[in-house]
Amino acid sequence: MEHVLIYPVQKGYLDRDLIKDVVLAAESEGFHSVLFWDHYLLPAGPDTLDAWSILGYLSGLTSSIKLGTVVTPIPFRPPIQLAKIVTSVDVLSNGRTILGVGAGWHRPEFDAFSQWRSPAERVDFTAEALDMMTKLWKGDKIDIQGKFHNFLGAQIVPSPVQKPHPPLWFGVRGRRMLGLAARFGDAWIPTNITPADYSQGLRYLRSIQNDIGVDLEIKGALQNFDVFTDAAACRDAVKKYSDAGCQYYGSVWSYPREEMVSRVSWFANNVME
């Protein structure tokens, strides 16, 4: 089992030194990756930092831990710009970027900073964007004429270090988004899901992949909001999801500020194997 530290980009956790110290501790203790929430506005308030700016900052401070989002709402930004941003962080980190994929859920955030669309339109937008982005990441110059996007001579150079592109981790539950995860995804990272539903979801995704001829089996990841201070209870939760097929167990690091760094070592020594 690989372990993922999920950093809550919200009020109380935005200090640059705190972010640096937590991530460097996680790298030292052998965490697989650190993933950041990607929001400009949350129900709790507007206190956030841009996740991709944080990842750029961390790419020069770290050397081995993977850096990504959980998840980026694809319809929130122009996808051609997002593809360039992801590529830039992948180059700066020497191939350690993970792009979390979602379709967006918090309408006030979109109303304030982007454009809100119906659920069906957001899925359509995401499908078109992913097709565009994966083509752009090959480095070729392309024209894009679709339902939502029209560009001429688009090209991303240099291309990402990771080939064919940075891994895409889908934090989705809806039927159509699961179909996109089966087609494009390297991993599935849902939240608020029981081990039984998790196991069923992985089987469903892999059955879709088999039907459409995708050879690379999607991996199982998880975003767990439970903040454990009891190691035995945490180990028990990890085992239940491991038995359900989870390979990357993600813990949301919502400890009190004064415990954020020390809990990394505690977790590594008492939970990680």
HELIX and SHEET records of a PDB file:
HELIX    1   1 ARG A   16  SER A   28  1                                  13    
HELIX    2   2 ALA A   51  SER A   59  1                                   9    
HELIX    3   3 ILE A   74  PHE A   76  5                                   3    
HELIX    4   4 PRO A   79  LEU A   92  1                                  14    
HELIX    5   5 ARG A  107  PHE A  113  1                                   7    
HELIX    6   6 PRO A  119  LEU A  136  1                                  18    
HELIX    7   7 ARG A  175  PHE A  184  1                                  10    
HELIX    8   8 PRO A  195  ILE A  212  1                                  18    
HELIX    9   9 ALA A  231  ASP A  243  1                                  13    
HELIX   10  10 ARG A  257  GLU A  259  5                                   3    
HELIX   11  11 SER A  262  ASN A  270  1                                   9    
SHEET    1   A 9 THR A  72  PRO A  73  0                                        
SHEET    2   A 9 THR A  97  GLY A 102  1                                        
SHEET    3   A 9 LYS A  66  THR A  69  1                                        
SHEET    4   A 9 SER A  33  PHE A  36  1                                        
SHEET    5   A 9 GLU A   2  TYR A   7  1                                        
SHEET    6   A 9 TYR A 248  VAL A 252  1                                        
SHEET    7   A 9 LYS A 219  ASN A 224  1                                        
SHEET    8   A 9 ALA A 187  TRP A 188  1                                        
SHEET    9   A 9 LEU A 168  PHE A 170  1                                        
SHEET    1   B 2 ILE A 142  GLN A 145  0                                        
SHEET    2   B 2 ASN A 150  ALA A 154 -1                                        
END                                                                             
